Amino acid sequence: MDNQSNQDIQVYVAYHKKSEFLTQDPVYLPLHVGKALSSVDLGFRGDNEGIHISDKNKTFCETTGLYWMWKNTSPKIIGLSHYRRYFQNDDLSLCQTIRQKMFYLIGTGYKRHGIHYVRNFKKGSELILKGDQIRSLMQEQGYDIILPIERILKRNIMEQYAIRRPKNDLLIVREIIAEQLPGYLEAFDKVMQGRTIYACNMFVMKKESFDRYMTWLFQILFELEKRVDITGYSEYHQRIYGFIAERLLKVWLSGENLRIKELPTLYFKKLF
């Protein structure tokens, strides 16, 4: 088990290369995802310890980290961020809201919705969601899950995926859900016709919810892996299981009665 198991909140930060730590808050724990495939030692724990699928990282992306967290940790509250992406500690400020509206006026708002691009490291680091704020949101205010503000796509999810990938693997996902999880089929169809996703596989949630989500998600992903032939896919498009996971979170949420708190995502453009 994780040697931080006495810590009630653990938010793992996915790294795949050397980068600066953006926060010293003890709830944030660096995790080298895909370490089984890496020739570089980043100096901290990797997702190739204990029960793991670290060697699948080229196709599963940060979900190899999620799998490791599921099988090897036991905090009360658990989450995932990225080395340059974190939850912001509060809703958008008035200034940020005005900027967001300006982006829409010039036609780029859909790309920036819910994202706060950070160029000033010091000021940006002060905005990262803190452990005591997570505790307040989830233990005092009664939220069950913290998620990024939904990303808005130009097209619906099914169309957008088909345009940008060699083939529409979401149709195979639909077959799997129809066969193995038919209670989610209506929700899947509804979500796929929508234009919003919770991007980057980022969240903070209670461990019991996390365990249910991981069981559900990897049932689908492992079956999809058996049915999809990625021969001829580019290195980028081979990351399909990470991309699919982003598009499935809203489907899983449809079967849960969770109180959701959405927060902006800080995106650090340049790290020193």
Contacts in CASP RR format, 6 or more apart in sequence:
PFRMAT RR
TARGET T0000
AUTHOR 0000-0000-0000
METHOD contacts of the structure
MODEL  1
MDNQSNQDIQVYVAYHKKSEFLTQDPVYLPLHVGKALSSVDLGFRGDNEG
IHISDKNKTFCETTGLYWMWKNTSPKIIGLSHYRRYFQNDDLSLCQTIRQ
KMFYLIGTGYKRHGIHYVRNFKKGSELILKGDQIRSLMQEQGYDIILPIE
RILKRNIMEQYAIRRPKNDLLIVREIIAEQLPGYLEAFDKVMQGRTIYAC
NMFVMKKESFDRYMTWLFQILFELEKRVDITGYSEYHQRIYGFIAERLLK
VWLSGENLRIKELPTLYFKKLF
1 72 0 8 1.000
1 73 0 8 1.000
1 74 0 8 1.000
2 10 0 8 1.000
2 72 0 8 1.000
2 73 0 8 1.000
2 74 0 8 1.000
2 75 0 8 1.000
4 10 0 8 1.000
4 29 0 8 1.000
4 73 0 8 1.000
4 75 0 8 1.000
5 73 0 8 1.000
5 74 0 8 1.000
5 75 0 8 1.000
7 26 0 8 1.000
7 27 0 8 1.000
7 75 0 8 1.000
8 75 0 8 1.000
8 76 0 8 1.000
8 77 0 8 1.000
8 135 0 8 1.000
9 27 0 8 1.000
9 75 0 8 1.000
9 76 0 8 1.000
9 77 0 8 1.000
9 78 0 8 1.000
9 131 0 8 1.000
9 134 0 8 1.000
9 135 0 8 1.000
10 27 0 8 1.000
10 29 0 8 1.000
10 69 0 8 1.000
10 73 0 8 1.000
10 75 0 8 1.000
10 77 0 8 1.000
10 78 0 8 1.000
10 79 0 8 1.000
11 27 0 8 1.000
11 28 0 8 1.000
11 29 0 8 1.000
11 78 0 8 1.000
11 79 0 8 1.000
11 80 0 8 1.000
11 81 0 8 1.000
11 131 0 8 1.000
11 134 0 8 1.000
11 204 0 8 1.000
12 28 0 8 1.000
12 29 0 8 1.000
12 30 0 8 1.000
12 31 0 8 1.000
12 65 0 8 1.000
12 69 0 8 1.000
12 78 0 8 1.000
12 79 0 8 1.000
12 80 0 8 1.000
12 81 0 8 1.000
13 28 0 8 1.000
13 29 0 8 1.000
13 30 0 8 1.000
13 31 0 8 1.000
13 80 0 8 1.000
13 81 0 8 1.000
13 82 0 8 1.000
13 83 0 8 1.000
13 86 0 8 1.000
14 31 0 8 1.000
14 33 0 8 1.000
14 62 0 8 1.000
14 65 0 8 1.000
14 80 0 8 1.000
14 81 0 8 1.000
14 82 0 8 1.000
14 83 0 8 1.000
15 30 0 8 1.000
15 31 0 8 1.000
15 32 0 8 1.000
15 33 0 8 1.000
15 42 0 8 1.000
15 44 0 8 1.000
15 83 0 8 1.000
16 32 0 8 1.000
16 33 0 8 1.000
16 34 0 8 1.000
16 38 0 8 1.000
16 57 0 8 1.000
16 83 0 8 1.000
17 40 0 8 1.000
17 42 0 8 1.000
18 40 0 8 1.000
18 42 0 8 1.000
19 83 0 8 1.000
19 84 0 8 1.000
19 271 0 8 1.000
20 121 0 8 1.000
20 271 0 8 1.000
20 272 0 8 1.000
21 30 0 8 1.000
22 83 0 8 1.000
22 84 0 8 1.000
22 86 0 8 1.000
22 121 0 8 1.000
22 125 0 8 1.000
22 128 0 8 1.000
22 268 0 8 1.000
22 271 0 8 1.000
23 86 0 8 1.000
23 125 0 8 1.000
23 128 0 8 1.000
25 128 0 8 1.000
25 130 0 8 1.000
25 131 0 8 1.000
27 130 0 8 1.000
27 131 0 8 1.000
27 134 0 8 1.000
28 81 0 8 1.000
29 45 0 8 1.000
30 42 0 8 1.000
30 44 0 8 1.000
30 45 0 8 1.000
30 83 0 8 1.000
31 44 0 8 1.000
31 45 0 8 1.000
31 46 0 8 1.000
31 47 0 8 1.000
31 65 0 8 1.000
31 68 0 8 1.000
31 69 0 8 1.000
32 38 0 8 1.000
32 42 0 8 1.000
32 43 0 8 1.000
32 44 0 8 1.000
32 45 0 8 1.000
32 46 0 8 1.000
32 47 0 8 1.000
33 46 0 8 1.000
33 47 0 8 1.000
33 54 0 8 1.000
33 57 0 8 1.000
33 61 0 8 1.000
33 62 0 8 1.000
33 64 0 8 1.000
33 65 0 8 1.000
34 46 0 8 1.000
34 47 0 8 1.000
34 48 0 8 1.000
34 54 0 8 1.000
34 55 0 8 1.000
34 57 0 8 1.000
34 64 0 8 1.000
34 65 0 8 1.000
35 42 0 8 1.000
35 46 0 8 1.000
35 47 0 8 1.000
35 48 0 8 1.000
35 54 0 8 1.000
36 47 0 8 1.000
36 48 0 8 1.000
36 52 0 8 1.000
36 54 0 8 1.000
36 55 0 8 1.000
36 57 0 8 1.000
37 54 0 8 1.000
37 55 0 8 1.000
37 57 0 8 1.000
37 58 0 8 1.000
46 54 0 8 1.000
46 68 0 8 1.000
47 54 0 8 1.000
47 57 0 8 1.000
47 64 0 8 1.000
47 65 0 8 1.000
47 67 0 8 1.000
47 68 0 8 1.000
48 54 0 8 1.000
48 55 0 8 1.000
49 68 0 8 1.000
49 72 0 8 1.000
50 68 0 8 1.000
50 71 0 8 1.000
50 72 0 8 1.000
51 68 0 8 1.000
51 71 0 8 1.000
51 72 0 8 1.000
52 64 0 8 1.000
52 67 0 8 1.000
52 68 0 8 1.000
52 71 0 8 1.000
52 72 0 8 1.000
53 60 0 8 1.000
53 64 0 8 1.000
53 67 0 8 1.000
53 68 0 8 1.000
54 64 0 8 1.000
54 65 0 8 1.000
54 68 0 8 1.000
56 64 0 8 1.000
56 241 0 8 1.000
57 64 0 8 1.000
58 235 0 8 1.000
58 238 0 8 1.000
58 239 0 8 1.000
59 225 0 8 1.000
59 230 0 8 1.000
59 238 0 8 1.000
59 239 0 8 1.000
59 240 0 8 1.000
59 241 0 8 1.000
59 242 0 8 1.000
60 67 0 8 1.000
60 221 0 8 1.000
60 239 0 8 1.000
60 241 0 8 1.000
60 242 0 8 1.000
61 201 0 8 1.000
61 239 0 8 1.000
61 241 0 8 1.000
61 242 0 8 1.000
61 243 0 8 1.000
62 80 0 8 1.000
62 82 0 8 1.000
62 200 0 8 1.000
62 201 0 8 1.000
62 242 0 8 1.000
63 201 0 8 1.000
63 217 0 8 1.000
63 221 0 8 1.000
63 241 0 8 1.000
63 242 0 8 1.000
63 245 0 8 1.000
65 80 0 8 1.000
66 80 0 8 1.000
66 201 0 8 1.000
66 214 0 8 1.000
66 217 0 8 1.000
66 245 0 8 1.000
67 214 0 8 1.000
67 218 0 8 1.000
69 78 0 8 1.000
69 79 0 8 1.000
69 80 0 8 1.000
69 210 0 8 1.000
70 210 0 8 1.000
70 211 0 8 1.000
70 214 0 8 1.000
70 218 0 8 1.000
74 207 0 8 1.000
75 207 0 8 1.000
76 206 0 8 1.000
76 207 0 8 1.000
77 134 0 8 1.000
77 135 0 8 1.000
77 138 0 8 1.000
77 204 0 8 1.000
77 205 0 8 1.000
77 206 0 8 1.000
77 207 0 8 1.000
78 204 0 8 1.000
78 205 0 8 1.000
78 206 0 8 1.000
78 207 0 8 1.000
78 210 0 8 1.000
79 202 0 8 1.000
79 203 0 8 1.000
79 204 0 8 1.000
79 205 0 8 1.000
79 210 0 8 1.000
80 201 0 8 1.000
80 202 0 8 1.000
80 203 0 8 1.000
81 87 0 8 1.000
81 202 0 8 1.000
82 200 0 8 1.000
82 202 0 8 1.000
83 271 0 8 1.000
84 267 0 8 1.000
84 268 0 8 1.000
84 269 0 8 1.000
84 271 0 8 1.000
85 200 0 8 1.000
85 202 0 8 1.000
85 265 0 8 1.000
85 266 0 8 1.000
85 267 0 8 1.000
85 268 0 8 1.000
86 128 0 8 1.000
86 129 0 8 1.000
86 265 0 8 1.000
86 266 0 8 1.000
86 268 0 8 1.000
87 128 0 8 1.000
87 129 0 8 1.000
87 146 0 8 1.000
87 148 0 8 1.000
87 202 0 8 1.000
87 204 0 8 1.000
87 263 0 8 1.000
87 264 0 8 1.000
87 265 0 8 1.000
87 266 0 8 1.000
88 116 0 8 1.000
88 127 0 8 1.000
88 128 0 8 1.000
88 129 0 8 1.000
88 263 0 8 1.000
88 264 0 8 1.000
88 265 0 8 1.000
88 266 0 8 1.000
89 127 0 8 1.000
89 128 0 8 1.000
89 129 0 8 1.000
89 130 0 8 1.000
89 133 0 8 1.000
89 263 0 8 1.000
90 127 0 8 1.000
90 263 0 8 1.000
91 263 0 8 1.000
91 264 0 8 1.000
92 100 0 8 1.000
92 114 0 8 1.000
92 116 0 8 1.000
92 264 0 8 1.000
96 116 0 8 1.000
96 264 0 8 1.000
100 109 0 8 1.000
100 112 0 8 1.000
100 113 0 8 1.000
100 114 0 8 1.000
103 109 0 8 1.000
103 111 0 8 1.000
103 112 0 8 1.000
104 110 0 8 1.000
109 152 0 8 1.000
110 152 0 8 1.000
110 153 0 8 1.000
110 154 0 8 1.000
113 149 0 8 1.000
113 150 0 8 1.000
113 151 0 8 1.000
113 152 0 8 1.000
114 148 0 8 1.000
114 149 0 8 1.000
114 151 0 8 1.000
114 264 0 8 1.000
114 265 0 8 1.000
115 149 0 8 1.000
115 264 0 8 1.000
115 265 0 8 1.000
115 267 0 8 1.000
116 127 0 8 1.000
116 264 0 8 1.000
116 265 0 8 1.000
116 266 0 8 1.000
116 267 0 8 1.000
117 267 0 8 1.000
117 269 0 8 1.000
118 124 0 8 1.000
118 127 0 8 1.000
118 266 0 8 1.000
118 267 0 8 1.000
118 268 0 8 1.000
118 269 0 8 1.000
119 269 0 8 1.000
119 270 0 8 1.000
121 268 0 8 1.000
121 270 0 8 1.000
121 271 0 8 1.000
121 272 0 8 1.000
124 266 0 8 1.000
124 268 0 8 1.000
127 266 0 8 1.000
128 266 0 8 1.000
129 146 0 8 1.000
129 263 0 8 1.000
134 146 0 8 1.000
134 204 0 8 1.000
137 143 0 8 1.000
137 146 0 8 1.000
137 261 0 8 1.000
138 144 0 8 1.000
138 146 0 8 1.000
138 204 0 8 1.000
138 206 0 8 1.000
141 261 0 8 1.000
142 259 0 8 1.000
143 259 0 8 1.000
143 260 0 8 1.000
143 261 0 8 1.000
144 205 0 8 1.000
144 206 0 8 1.000
144 209 0 8 1.000
144 258 0 8 1.000
144 259 0 8 1.000
144 260 0 8 1.000
145 203 0 8 1.000
145 204 0 8 1.000
145 205 0 8 1.000
145 206 0 8 1.000
145 209 0 8 1.000
145 253 0 8 1.000
145 258 0 8 1.000
145 259 0 8 1.000
145 260 0 8 1.000
145 261 0 8 1.000
146 203 0 8 1.000
146 204 0 8 1.000
146 205 0 8 1.000
146 260 0 8 1.000
146 261 0 8 1.000
146 262 0 8 1.000
146 263 0 8 1.000
147 198 0 8 1.000
147 202 0 8 1.000
147 203 0 8 1.000
147 249 0 8 1.000
147 260 0 8 1.000
147 261 0 8 1.000
147 262 0 8 1.000
147 263 0 8 1.000
148 198 0 8 1.000
148 199 0 8 1.000
148 200 0 8 1.000
148 202 0 8 1.000
148 203 0 8 1.000
148 262 0 8 1.000
148 263 0 8 1.000
148 264 0 8 1.000
148 265 0 8 1.000
149 262 0 8 1.000
149 263 0 8 1.000
149 264 0 8 1.000
149 265 0 8 1.000
150 196 0 8 1.000
150 197 0 8 1.000
150 198 0 8 1.000
150 262 0 8 1.000
151 196 0 8 1.000
151 197 0 8 1.000
151 198 0 8 1.000
151 199 0 8 1.000
152 195 0 8 1.000
152 196 0 8 1.000
153 160 0 8 1.000
153 195 0 8 1.000
153 196 0 8 1.000
153 197 0 8 1.000
154 160 0 8 1.000
154 195 0 8 1.000
155 163 0 8 1.000
155 195 0 8 1.000
156 192 0 8 1.000
156 193 0 8 1.000
156 194 0 8 1.000
156 195 0 8 1.000
157 170 0 8 1.000
157 191 0 8 1.000
157 192 0 8 1.000
157 193 0 8 1.000
157 194 0 8 1.000
157 195 0 8 1.000
157 197 0 8 1.000
157 247 0 8 1.000
158 168 0 8 1.000
158 170 0 8 1.000
158 192 0 8 1.000
158 193 0 8 1.000
161 168 0 8 1.000
161 169 0 8 1.000
161 170 0 8 1.000
161 243 0 8 1.000
161 247 0 8 1.000
162 168 0 8 1.000
162 170 0 8 1.000
165 237 0 8 1.000
165 240 0 8 1.000
165 243 0 8 1.000
166 232 0 8 1.000
166 233 0 8 1.000
166 237 0 8 1.000
169 224 0 8 1.000
169 228 0 8 1.000
169 240 0 8 1.000
169 244 0 8 1.000
170 192 0 8 1.000
170 244 0 8 1.000
170 247 0 8 1.000
172 224 0 8 1.000
172 227 0 8 1.000
172 228 0 8 1.000
173 188 0 8 1.000
173 220 0 8 1.000
173 224 0 8 1.000
173 244 0 8 1.000
173 248 0 8 1.000
174 185 0 8 1.000
174 188 0 8 1.000
174 189 0 8 1.000
174 192 0 8 1.000
175 227 0 8 1.000
176 220 0 8 1.000
176 223 0 8 1.000
176 224 0 8 1.000
176 227 0 8 1.000
177 184 0 8 1.000
177 185 0 8 1.000
177 188 0 8 1.000
177 220 0 8 1.000
177 251 0 8 1.000
178 185 0 8 1.000
180 219 0 8 1.000
180 220 0 8 1.000
180 223 0 8 1.000
181 216 0 8 1.000
181 219 0 8 1.000
181 220 0 8 1.000
184 251 0 8 1.000
184 252 0 8 1.000
184 254 0 8 1.000
184 255 0 8 1.000
187 250 0 8 1.000
187 251 0 8 1.000
187 254 0 8 1.000
187 255 0 8 1.000
188 251 0 8 1.000
190 254 0 8 1.000
191 247 0 8 1.000
191 250 0 8 1.000
191 251 0 8 1.000
191 254 0 8 1.000
192 247 0 8 1.000
196 250 0 8 1.000
197 246 0 8 1.000
197 247 0 8 1.000
197 249 0 8 1.000
197 250 0 8 1.000
198 246 0 8 1.000
198 249 0 8 1.000
198 250 0 8 1.000
199 246 0 8 1.000
199 265 0 8 1.000
200 246 0 8 1.000
200 265 0 8 1.000
201 242 0 8 1.000
201 245 0 8 1.000
201 246 0 8 1.000
201 249 0 8 1.000
202 265 0 8 1.000
203 249 0 8 1.000
205 213 0 8 1.000
205 258 0 8 1.000
209 256 0 8 1.000
209 258 0 8 1.000
212 256 0 8 1.000
213 249 0 8 1.000
213 252 0 8 1.000
216 252 0 8 1.000
217 245 0 8 1.000
217 248 0 8 1.000
217 252 0 8 1.000
220 244 0 8 1.000
220 248 0 8 1.000
221 241 0 8 1.000
221 244 0 8 1.000
221 245 0 8 1.000
224 241 0 8 1.000
224 244 0 8 1.000
225 241 0 8 1.000
228 240 0 8 1.000
230 237 0 8 1.000
230 238 0 8 1.000
230 240 0 8 1.000
233 240 0 8 1.000
253 260 0 8 1.000
END
